[in-house]
Amino acid sequence: MDRLSQILWRERELLETLAYKLEVERMVLASGRTRWLVNATREIESVLEDMRATEVLRATAADEAAEQLGLTPNPSLGALAESAPDPWRGILLDHRDAMVALAREIAETSEDAKGLITAGYRSARETLLAIGGTTTASYTPSGDAVVEPAAPRLVDRSL
């Protein structure tokens, strides 16, 4: 159980780091300074790689703890907590609650960043279409631009 708890602490630290890195990415997107977007994305990918490695360790430790408690392999953290004696029950429930809260925070931040990326993409697309001699009349339900050729413009050069 001690090994499992240590791995869960590591996962919580990684989730905290991921939440921070996603917030940084969201702020970079919101500021419009996309020069740093590649760096922010690279850092997020690095944290995700660490998380994948830690998940394997957690799964192994959870299976070992389940075997000690007489549970089937691949138990949920809640099932482990309910079967564990005190003080492990409280420790595991604390880990679960903290991880659920972090996962919720990460999902919200990711949705915000996704909205900013979509808005930036649409703006860039409209700009490129305008440069190419077309305009955006509206959008389809899937978010694609409905493009119309640009109307000819008259310029009064006598002014």
Disulfide bonds with the S-S distance in Angstrom:
none
